[in-house]
Amino acid sequence: MNTNIASTSEIESFKESILLGQSFELSQQDDSLGEWGGNRVIIQIKKMPKEKELCADIKKIKGTKEPPPPSHSPLLQAYYERLISQESSCIPLDKNQVDLAYRAILELTKHKLNDPIPQFSQFGLINFITNKDSTFIIHDHSSIKWSNFQALKKSLNIK
C-alpha cells in the first residue's frame, strides 16, 4: 500500500462514502508542553450541506498546563472555548486536498498496522483518525510526523 499514490477509483470511493453521510476526523496533538501534551489540530472531512462536494471543519486548540474545572462546573465550556485559537467551518476542498486527506488516512493506518511494538511514552505526537460511526478508530501515541496530514494542514493554511 503506497501512501503517496492513490488511484482515481480509490479517491472516488472515499469521496462517495463521505457524500453518503460518512465523515472522518483527523487530529494531531504535539508534545510542546511535555507530559501535559500540547497544541492540537482537528480536521473534519465531511459533505458540504446541500452540495455534492467535500469540505473541512478546522479547529486548532492551544495546549495548557492548567487543569479544567470540575465536569459539573458552569465554567467548563468557557474553559475549553478560550483554548480555541483557530476555527473555520466548511472550507471547500479541492481535488488535491481530498487526495491528501485520503493519503493521510492510508499513511497512519499503514503505520499502525506495521508498527510491531507500540511505544507508550508521556511524550511525542498523538495522532487520531475516527469516522462518524466510530467503526474505524486509530489512536497512535508516540507517533510519526504524519507527512500527509502536515501537507493537508499546510494546504488549508493552518498555522
N, C-alpha and C positions, 0 to 999 in steps of 0.2 A: 504494500500500500504506500504509494508515493504521495506525500502530503503537499508536494509542490505542484503537482499536476492533477487536475480533476477533469474528467470528461464532461462534455456538454450535457450528456444524459444524466450524469450524477448530479450536476448543478441544477438541472431542470427538476429532477425528482425531489431534491432538497427544497427548492423554491415551491414546488407544488404542495409538499407536506405543510409548509407554512401557510400557503394560501387556503388550505383546507382546515385551518384552525390551530395548527401546532405553532409553538414559538420556542425559542431557545434563549436561555440566559447564559452569557459567558462573563466570567468575572475573574479578576486577578487582584490579590492583595499583596503588597510588598512588605518588607520587614524593616521599614525605616524607623520604627520605634522598638526594635529588638523583640523581646519576648511579648511585648504588648501588641505586636502586629504592625500595622501601618496603614497607608492610604489604599483605598480600594476603588477599582473602576468596574462598573457593571454595564454591559451592553446587552440589551434585549432585542433580539431579531424577531420581528412579527409582521403581520399583514397590515398594510395601510387600511384604515377604515374606508369602506365603500370603493376600494380600488383593487386592482389585481397586481399590485406592486408591493415590494417589501420595504420596511423602514426599521429604524433603530431608535430605541429609547436609551439615553445615556445618563448615567449618574456617576459622579466622582465624589467619594466620601473621604474626608480627612480622617486620618487616624488620630487617636488621642489616648493619653495615659489616664485620663480622668474616668473613673468608673461611672456607668449610668445610674440614674436614680432607681429606686425600687420599682418593680414591674407595675405596681398599683398606683404609682405616683402620677399626678396630673402633669408633672414636668417632663415625663419620659418622651413624649412626642417632640416637644421643643428641643430637648437634648439632642435627638437624632437629626432633626431638621437643621440645626445650626452647624452640623458637621458636613452638610452637602455643600461642596464647593463649585460644582458644575452640574447642571441638569438640563437636558433637552429632550423633547418628545417628538417622536415620529419623524426623524430625519430620513428623507428618501434615500434608498440605497441604489447605487448604480451596479452594473453587471460585475465590475471588478470587486466591489465591496461585498457582494453576495458570495462571490468566489472566495474571497479572503475569510469570510465567516465560515463557510463550509470547510476550507482547508484548516482553519483554527480548530474546528471540532475534530477533524481527522488527526491532526498533529497531536493533540492532547490524548485522544483515545489510543493512538498507536503507542505513545509514551507510556501510558498507564498499563496497557496490555503487555508491553515488553519490559517493564521495569521489574526484574526478578525479586528484588528485595526493597520494598518501600522504606524510605528513610523517614524516621519520625524525629523531629527536632523542634525546638522552640523558635527557630529562625528559618528564613527562606521564604520564597514565594509560595503563595497558596493559590492554586488555580481551580476554578469550578466550571462545570457545564451542567445545566439542568434543563430538561424540556418541560413544557407546560404541564403535562400529565404525570410528571415525575417517574416515567418508566425508563428514563435514561438519565443517570446522575453520575458525574465524575467529580470527585473531590481529591485533588492531588496536593499533598502537603510536602514542603521542601522540594518544590517542583522545578521545572525547566523555565527558561526565559519566555517561551511560547511566542516564537517569532511571528507566526501568522496573526496572532492576537495583537501583537505590537504593531504590525503593519495595518491592521484594521483600525486600531486606535488612532494611529497617525493619519490615516485617510479620513477619519471623522473629526479631525482637529481636536482631539482630546489631549490636553497638555499635561 
